[in-house]
Amino acid sequence: MPAWFEISVIVVCAIGAVFFFAKYRETAATLHESERIKTHLSNDLNRYRDVPRLRALRDAVLGSKPLPTDDDGNEHLLLRDADLQLHHLVLRREATPVDDDDNITYTKNGEQVKLEELK
């Protein structure tokens, strides 16, 4: 076999290897970017999954239509969370104005708990 043929085969294989590894890196980078975008979009969907339920809660609490009430005047609301677990909320509306220095409490598991403002 002539020397020029062996050299040309080696050069062609080297050029093919360069193109193969370049295409491999490009494909790996594209796959990595695709996984990153999929994770990002999945996180966005998880963030906004509860928005319809939160809107329903807002409309129920602030709406003009009254919620079902019991004999004690408490209003009852059933909501599902992101895991589709059903939660029963008991609300009591009070129309008294609140000063900034007043301690606001709510009842949780039969105990009065101080409301802490989000800052």
Secondary structure as GFF3:
##gff-version 3
##sequence-region A 1 119
A	DSSP	alpha_helix	3	48	.	.	.	ID=ss1
A	DSSP	alpha_helix	51	62	.	.	.	ID=ss2
A	DSSP	beta_strand	75	80	.	.	.	ID=ss3
A	DSSP	beta_strand	86	91	.	.	.	ID=ss4
A	DSSP	beta_strand	105	108	.	.	.	ID=ss5
A	DSSP	beta_strand	111	114	.	.	.	ID=ss6
###
